[in-house]
Amino acid sequence: MPRYYFHLRSKEQFIWDKEGVDLPDPVIARGAADKAAAELRGGLLHESTQVCSWVVAVTDEGDELIHVTSL
């Protein structure tokens, strides 16, 4: 099963996902990124008054970018 990595990026920081997750295909990985972003976005709205621009960047085992979604 392929492994996908979910990195977090803002203007000031880049947080590498060094472990990754085994998922059946890129479509499932995109859906997982969108779901995680929605959950994080909801939590951030309640905890922060500052606007912070983060994205989730999904790469495959070959380090190819397959999806980007905004928080």
PyMOL commands that set and color helices and strands:
alter all, ss='L'
color gray80, all
select helices_A, chain A and resi 26-47
alter helices_A, ss='H'
color red, helices_A
select strands_A, chain A and resi 3-9+14-15+21-22+55-59+65-70
alter strands_A, ss='S'
color yellow, strands_A
deselect
rebuild
show_as cartoon
